[in-house]
Structure formats: C-alpha cells, structure tokens
Amino acid sequence: MCFIINFLLNYFTTKFNTLYIKIFSYFNIVHIKNAYYILLLKIFKIHNSYG
C-alpha cells in the first residue's frame, strides 16, 4: 500500500515537473522573442530619427 502511494506521488511529481518546465521554457521563449522584437523596434526608431 505504502509502495503504491509512493509510486503515484513520484509519478505525478515527475509529470508535473516536466509540464512546469515545458510551460516555463515556452513562456521564456515568448519573452525573449518579445524583448528581441522591442529591441529591434528601438534600433529602427533611432535609425529613422537620425535619418
């Protein structure tokens, strides 16, 4: 009985951890893309204002 509970706990924690990592990495990628896009826009605006 105790073995089964332990097994289930381990199974669900690993599942949850991988899911959390996937979600976190996805949001990180999105954040990096947005930051990169904003940076490009700023460079473009500066370039335009100078001429």
Secondary structure, 3 states (H helix, E strand, C coil): CHHHHHHHHHHHHHHHHHHHHHHHHHHHHHHHHHHHHHHHHHHHHHHHHHC
